[in-house]
Amino acid sequence: MAMGPGKYDDEATAIREKLNAEGIILIVLGGDKGEGFSAQLNLEDSIKVPRILRVIADQIQFDMIDDLIEVQREKKKEKD
């Protein structure tokens, strides 16, 4: 991760402070400033980021597959 403020640093700060969080990773898709992210973490937590993002990605993929299976079941029921 690059050091220094990201383009969404002000928004990340506001959310982190509102939640009284020790750290935050904010990912923005299609925002006013374009796509980007801002991370405010201590060094110890920064080291955990790749693992955390992999867990999140795996869960998203699992949920998408589960949703697809359900859609296919519903379509099969409609045909029967």
Secondary structure, DSSP 4 states (H G I P E B T S, - for coil): --SS--TTHHHHHHHHHHTT-S-EEEEEEEETTEEEEEEE--HHHHHHHHHHHHHHHHHHHHHHHHHHHHHHHHHHHHH-
